Amino acid sequence: MADEHRRSGGGRGARGARGGEKAQGARRSLFRRRKVCKFCADKIDYIDYKDARMLLPFVPDRGKIVPRRISGVCAAHQRKLQTAIKRARQLAIIPYVTE
């Protein structure tokens, strides 16, 4: 059965690995600049959980912590940011969710 699965093109459909390509040469020529970590650029080592003004851009209205692929924060600072947001929530400095 595994051989039949491989021959049939896999589980992603017959469009190829990229999904919905319209034409082979039709790619967007949009170049996205890589986001630079805000904390590395400003040379911030300690992310203070008491500084709500710094934490709020990373928590939208729904209350979820913004992932690093969207915020552009490096992995080390994302871990520190996550801890600071959770501590600030515990102390009611920032809300879990807004209405």
Number of C-alpha atoms within 10 A of each C-alpha: 5 7 7 9 10 10 8 10 13 13 8 10 11 11 11 11 11 7 10 10 12 9 7 6 7 8 9 6 6 6 6 6 6 8 13 12 17 14 17 13 8 8 9 11 11 11 18 17 22 15 14 15 9 12 19 15 12 19 18 12 12 11 15 11 19 16 13 16 11 9 16 16 21 16 12 10 19 21 12 15 22 19 15 20 25 15 16 20 17 12 11 10 14 22 17 17 12 9 5
